[in-house]
Amino acid sequence: MLRFLTAGESHGPALLVIVEGLPAGLPLATDYINRFLTRRQHGFGRGGRMNIEQDTITILAGVRGGRTLGSPLALQIANRDHSNWAAIMSPAPDADLDSRRVTAPRPGHADLAGALKYGHSDLRNVLERASARETAARVAAGALAAALLEELGIQIAGQVTGIGPVSISPLLLPPPELRRKVQTSALFCADPGAEKAMIQAIEQAREQGDTLGGTFAITVSGLPPGLGSYVHYDRRLDGILAAALMSIPAIKGVEIGAGFNAARLPGSQVHDEIFYTPERGFYRRTNHAGGLEGGMTNGEPLLLQAAMKPIPTLMRPLRSVEFSTGEPVAASRERSDVCAVPAACVVGEAAVAWEIARVVLEQTGGDTWEEITARFAGYRRRTGERNQL
């Protein structure tokens, strides 16, 4: 069973990831993981924290000679900014608990609900872990999964499709081509004209002390039919992927294929008609289902979209109350981004990669990379043969 845990606070010494369930013998390069982490830090609209942190991974356990051992992987991402917070974030009894206290909860953040749940009087005890900084650890875990999938011929790519009032349709390209198209974009957007309008919207929000959200799309190709299952609700891949994307901070909506637009159209314009030729087998001319039917992949490319709300830390803060007294105050301000949709897109890629890798390993079983590759190739052949009458 593939699973991971993360630990660490935003201004603590480091973020930690423990990954269990990867087979022994999987080729793994540190540079591959670091490229994911670097992309997560980029994107027009990011704040000052990205000028401090230069995320790289340190593998502490589970890999030797460039291949996994089958034992748990331990990964570390150092927080360079911790040197400025060492006394405040110290685990020792003499920690500086008075400096940088946070007592004015931010609307839209975990501050208030978290403090009420865990009984904290200093909201820093909430925001340090609720911070999106934790997603760096999640991206590292997802990069491991993406490396596994690429070895099996499964490719994943993301693109930003909206910032604030500017929105475009996803560009439907194979992931390698899509990655090449967005790699020079400051917003990971495949449309240069739309990107220009998005940048202008971000600049305007920055001048007004405001923030912007947006949308991004994830495409996955190379998936055989039948991954996931219809037999139990918790094994349906559409539900699994929606939950993974919704678990990313600030994500408030997920679409698969035609998504919400499918609710506004008759069935004759939504469902993907099935065709057959001896050369191609069963195939579709449209992909409104987004590659998923009945909780399973159907052999078409996977298409998911997610909507991110604006970041809740505003330089022109909203109204709030003092946590201890209830008196009206302005919400707390922390160093923050104006827009982090490009970063969320990379986190989305990692989240989708993780869940796809998990169902692939469930489908194949096996403790070694040799077993996994042989069994997955066998599954491809079997479903491919069934795809031919």
C-alpha positions in Angstrom: 0.0 0.0 0.0 1.4 3.3 -1.1 1.2 6.1 1.5 3.0 9.1 2.8 3.1 11.4 5.8 4.5 14.9 6.1 5.6 16.9 9.1 7.0 20.4 9.7 5.9 23.9 10.3 6.2 26.8 7.9 9.0 28.5 9.9 10.4 25.3 11.5 13.8 23.8 10.6 12.5 21.7 7.8 9.7 19.8 6.1 9.8 16.0 6.3 8.2 13.3 4.2 8.1 9.6 4.9 6.9 7.5 1.9 6.1 3.8 2.2 5.1 1.3 -0.4 7.4 2.1 -3.3 8.8 -1.1 -4.9 12.5 -2.0 -4.6 14.6 -1.1 -7.6 12.7 2.0 -8.9 15.2 4.4 -10.6 15.2 7.7 -8.7 17.1 10.9 -9.3 17.2 13.7 -6.8 17.2 16.2 -9.7 13.9 14.9 -10.9 12.2 15.7 -7.6 14.0 19.1 -7.4 12.6 20.2 -10.7 9.1 19.7 -9.3 10.0 21.8 -6.2 11.5 24.5 -8.3 8.4 24.8 -10.5 6.2 25.0 -7.4 8.2 28.1 -6.3 7.8 29.9 -9.6 5.0 31.9 -11.1 4.1 35.6 -11.4 2.5 36.9 -8.3 4.5 35.0 -5.7 5.6 36.8 -2.5 8.9 37.4 -0.7 9.2 33.9 0.9 10.1 32.6 -2.5 13.1 34.9 -2.6 14.4 33.2 0.5 13.6 29.5 0.0 15.3 27.5 -2.8 13.7 24.2 -2.2 15.8 21.1 -2.7 15.4 17.6 -1.4 17.7 15.6 0.8 17.1 11.9 0.8 17.8 10.5 4.3 16.7 6.9 3.8 15.3 4.4 1.4 17.5 5.0 -1.7 20.9 3.6 -2.5 22.8 3.9 -5.7 20.0 5.7 -7.5 17.4 3.1 -6.8 14.8 2.5 -4.1 15.4 -0.2 -1.5 11.8 -1.1 -0.8 12.1 0.3 2.7 10.4 3.6 3.7 11.9 6.8 2.0 12.7 9.7 4.3 13.0 13.1 2.6 13.8 16.5 4.0 13.3 20.0 2.6 15.2 22.6 4.7 13.5 25.9 5.6 16.1 28.6 5.0 14.0 31.2 6.7 14.1 29.2 10.0 17.3 31.0 11.0 15.2 34.2 11.5 12.6 32.2 13.6 14.8 29.8 15.6 14.0 31.3 19.0 10.3 31.8 18.2 9.8 28.3 16.8 12.1 26.5 19.3 10.7 23.2 20.8 12.5 24.0 24.1 10.6 25.3 27.1 12.4 28.7 26.9 11.1 29.4 23.4 10.2 33.0 22.6 6.4 32.6 22.8 5.7 36.4 23.0 7.3 37.7 19.8 5.2 37.4 16.7 2.1 36.3 18.4 -1.0 36.1 16.2 -4.3 37.0 17.8 -6.4 38.4 14.9 -7.7 35.5 12.8 -7.8 36.0 9.1 -11.1 35.4 7.3 -10.8 32.5 4.9 -7.9 30.9 6.8 -7.7 28.0 9.3 -6.7 30.5 12.1 -10.0 30.7 14.0 -11.4 27.2 13.6 -8.0 25.6 14.3 -7.5 27.6 17.5 -11.0 26.7 18.8 -10.4 23.0 17.9 -6.9 22.6 19.5 -7.3 25.2 22.3 -4.5 27.5 21.2 -4.4 31.1 22.3 -1.6 32.0 19.9 -2.9 31.5 16.3 0.6 31.0 15.2 0.3 27.4 16.5 -2.4 26.9 13.8 -1.0 28.9 10.8 2.4 27.4 11.0 1.1 24.0 10.0 -2.0 25.2 8.0 0.3 27.2 5.8 0.6 26.2 2.2 4.3 25.8 2.8 3.4 22.2 3.7 2.6 21.5 0.0 6.3 21.5 -0.8 6.5 18.2 1.1 3.5 17.0 -0.8 5.1 17.9 -4.1 8.2 15.9 -3.2 6.0 12.8 -2.6 4.1 13.4 -5.8 7.3 13.7 -7.7 8.3 10.2 -6.6 4.9 9.0 -8.0 5.4 10.9 -11.2 8.8 9.3 -11.7 7.2 5.8 -11.3 4.5 6.6 -13.7 6.8 8.0 -16.4 8.8 4.7 -16.3 5.5 3.0 -17.1 4.6 5.4 -20.0 2.1 7.5 -18.1 2.6 11.3 -18.5 1.1 14.2 -16.4 1.1 17.9 -17.1 -0.7 21.0 -15.7 -1.6 24.3 -17.1 -3.2 27.5 -15.6 -6.5 28.2 -17.3 -7.7 31.2 -15.3 -6.6 34.1 -13.0 -9.3 36.2 -11.5 -11.6 37.5 -14.3 -9.4 36.0 -17.1 -10.3 32.5 -18.2 -9.6 30.2 -21.1 -10.4 26.6 -22.0 -7.7 24.0 -21.4 -5.3 23.3 -24.3 -5.8 19.6 -25.1 -2.3 18.5 -25.9 -0.2 15.4 -25.0 1.5 16.1 -21.6 5.1 16.3 -23.1 4.0 18.9 -25.7 1.9 20.8 -23.1 4.9 21.0 -20.7 7.1 22.4 -23.5 4.5 25.0 -24.3 4.0 26.3 -20.7 7.6 26.0 -19.5 8.4 29.6 -20.8 5.3 31.1 -19.3 5.5 33.1 -16.0 2.0 31.7 -15.2 2.2 28.2 -16.7 -0.4 29.3 -19.2 -0.4 28.0 -22.8 -2.1 31.1 -24.2 0.3 34.1 -24.4 -2.5 36.6 -24.9 -4.4 35.3 -21.9 -1.2 35.2 -19.9 -0.7 38.9 -20.6 -4.2 39.7 -19.4 -3.7 37.5 -16.3 -0.5 39.4 -15.4 -2.3 42.7 -15.7 -5.0 41.4 -13.3 -2.4 40.3 -10.8 -0.6 43.7 -10.9 -3.9 45.5 -10.3 -4.7 43.3 -7.3 -1.2 43.9 -5.9 -1.7 47.7 -6.2 -5.0 47.4 -4.4 -3.5 45.2 -1.6 -5.7 42.4 -2.7 -5.3 38.7 -3.9 -6.6 36.6 -6.8 -7.5 33.0 -7.3 -8.0 31.1 -10.5 -8.2 27.7 -12.2 -5.8 25.1 -13.4 -6.1 21.9 -15.5 -4.3 18.6 -15.2 -3.9 16.2 -18.1 -2.8 12.5 -17.9 -2.1 10.4 -20.9 -1.0 6.7 -21.3 -3.6 5.3 -19.0 -5.0 1.9 -19.8 -8.8 1.3 -19.2 -10.0 -0.1 -15.9 -7.8 1.6 -13.3 -10.0 2.3 -10.3 -13.2 0.3 -9.8 -17.0 0.6 -9.8 -17.5 -2.1 -7.1 -17.1 0.2 -4.0 -17.6 3.9 -3.5 -14.2 4.4 -2.0 -12.4 2.7 -4.9 -14.0 5.0 -7.6 -11.1 6.9 -9.1 -13.1 10.0 -9.9 -13.9 10.4 -6.1 -10.3 9.6 -5.2 -8.9 12.2 -7.5 -11.5 14.9 -6.6 -10.6 14.3 -2.9 -6.9 14.6 -3.6 -7.3 18.0 -5.4 -9.7 19.3 -2.8 -7.2 18.6 -0.1 -4.9 21.2 -1.5 -5.2 24.5 0.5 -7.6 27.0 -1.0 -9.1 24.6 -3.6 -12.9 25.0 -3.6 -14.0 23.1 -6.6 -13.0 20.2 -8.9 -14.3 19.3 -12.4 -13.7 16.1 -14.4 -14.1 16.5 -18.2 -17.1 18.7 -19.0 -17.7 19.1 -15.3 -20.4 21.6 -14.3 -21.2 22.4 -17.9 -22.4 18.8 -18.3 -25.3 19.6 -16.0 -26.5 22.3 -18.4 -26.6 20.1 -21.5 -28.8 17.2 -22.7 -27.3 13.8 -22.6 -26.9 13.6 -26.3 -24.3 16.4 -26.1 -22.5 15.1 -23.1 -21.9 11.3 -23.4 -19.0 10.2 -25.6 -20.2 8.0 -28.4 -18.3 4.7 -28.8 -16.7 3.7 -32.2 -14.6 0.7 -33.3 -12.1 -0.1 -36.0 -9.8 -3.2 -36.2 -6.8 -0.9 -36.1 -7.8 1.2 -33.1 -10.2 -1.0 -31.2 -12.9 0.8 -29.2 -12.4 4.6 -29.1 -14.2 7.9 -28.7 -14.2 11.0 -30.9 -15.0 13.3 -27.9 -13.8 13.2 -24.3 -16.5 15.0 -22.2 -16.1 12.3 -19.6 -12.6 13.4 -19.0 -11.2 9.9 -19.3 -13.3 8.5 -16.4 -16.5 6.4 -16.5 -18.0 4.4 -13.7 -15.2 5.3 -11.4 -12.6 3.9 -13.8 -10.3 5.1 -16.5 -11.8 4.4 -20.0 -8.6 4.6 -22.1 -9.0 8.3 -23.1 -6.8 11.0 -21.6 -7.7 12.1 -18.1 -8.7 15.8 -17.8 -9.3 17.4 -14.4 -9.8 21.1 -13.5 -9.6 22.7 -10.1 -10.7 26.2 -8.8 -8.5 28.0 -6.2 -10.0 30.8 -4.1 -7.9 34.0 -3.5 -5.3 33.7 -0.8 -6.7 34.8 2.6 -3.7 37.0 3.7 -4.4 40.5 2.3 -2.0 43.5 2.5 -5.2 45.5 3.0 -6.6 43.2 5.7 -10.3 42.5 6.1 -12.2 43.0 9.4 -11.8 40.5 12.2 -11.8 40.4 16.0 -9.2 40.1 18.7 -9.3 36.4 19.6 -9.0 36.9 23.4 -11.4 39.8 23.8 -13.7 39.8 20.7 -12.9 43.4 20.1 -12.9 44.5 16.4 -9.5 44.6 14.7 -7.9 44.3 11.3 -7.0 40.7 10.4 -3.4 39.6 10.9 -0.9 40.0 8.0 1.8 37.6 7.2 4.2 37.7 4.2 2.2 36.3 1.4 1.6 36.0 -2.3 -0.8 38.0 -4.4 -1.6 34.9 -6.6 -0.4 31.3 -6.1 -2.4 29.5 -8.8 0.7 28.4 -10.8 2.1 26.9 -7.6 -1.2 25.2 -6.9 -1.1 23.8 -10.4 2.2 22.0 -9.6 0.8 20.7 -6.3 -2.2 19.5 -8.3 0.1 17.6 -10.7 1.7 16.0 -7.7 -1.6 15.1 -6.0 -2.9 13.5 -9.2 0.4 11.6 -9.8 0.3 10.2 -6.3 -3.3 8.8 -6.7 -2.7 7.4 -10.1 0.5 5.7 -8.9 -1.4 4.3 -6.0 -4.1 2.6 -8.1 -1.4 1.3 -10.5 0.4 -0.4 -7.7 -2.9 -1.8 -6.4 -3.6 -3.1 -9.8 -0.2 -4.8 -10.2 1.0 -5.7 -6.8 4.6 -6.8 -6.3 7.6 -5.8 -4.2 10.2 -5.2 -6.9 10.3 -2.8 -9.9 10.8 -5.8 -12.2 7.6 -7.3 -11.0 5.6 -4.1 -11.3 6.8 -3.4 -14.9 6.1 -6.9 -16.0 2.6 -7.1 -14.5 1.7 -3.6 -15.7 2.8 -4.5 -19.2 0.7 -7.7 -18.9 -2.3 -5.6 -17.8 -1.8 -3.3 -20.8 -1.7 -6.3 -23.1 -4.8 -7.9 -21.6 -6.9 -4.8 -21.8 -5.5 -4.0 -25.2 -6.5 -7.5 -26.4 -9.9 -7.1 -25.0 -10.1 -3.8 -26.8 -9.9 -5.8 -30.1 -12.9 -7.9 -31.2 
